[in-house]
């Protein structure tokens, strides 16, 4: 078994990456980029120079949360567009994309990429050639697919986040986006009267914008029309959970099969923790 794991770990990132990468121009509208991410189910979207195909930025679900009121990118709405969300959404994606990029080459070992993801706490990394041209992208889910069957005897309680931050079903989007950005969360469990109501993710909020449901809530076009909506309206109906004594190998396989980024941990009908793809990559990819 040790030889099998070692052989797998010697693979290069090109063996597991997505190479048919969709990218957008920096002049594309924010709403256009969000619609693309929503339609394709992407958490992140590379931004490339139209002339050279070199990557110049990345827009993520986190950037959209920041833009919607969670952080400094909200200045585009509140400042430049005087609180008009419709006008801000039609501005160019270059206004909110992240330009401090972390990249890897195609011949980088999978274990080295996993270490970078863990050390830098990033969910995905663009792959570029020697000239900086985008050739692919690798995500923590791609890494987890490689390591999900690696033998490991730890259980969920050993690596989960205990007593996680939670929100309530009636919390407005504005308070949730601020907490996500401030605490660097991608998701928050939603709890009502000590009962798990669901889980709200950055993707849920982004999809709310990308599906254009956001425009149904607008009366004046002002950002307050959108950000006062309670998060219970955005929560995905599919809720998967796990237990503290479940093995992390089984949980990793379940996350890969179900395509989810985290599982709330339930004990005696109460939320006691959350385990994420990142937690599993950090533990299972250790050589």
Secondary structure by P-SEA (a helix, b strand, c coil): caaaaaaaaacccccccccbbbbbcccccaaaaaaaaaaacccbbbbbccccccccccccaaaaaaaaccccccccccccccccaaaaaacccccccccccccccccccaaaaaaaaaaacccbbbbbcccccccccccaaaaaaaccccccccccccccccccccccccccaaaaaaaaaaacccbbbbbccccccccccaaaaaaaaaaccccccccccccccccccccccccccccccccccccaaaaaaaaaaacccbbbbbccccccccccaaaaaaccccc
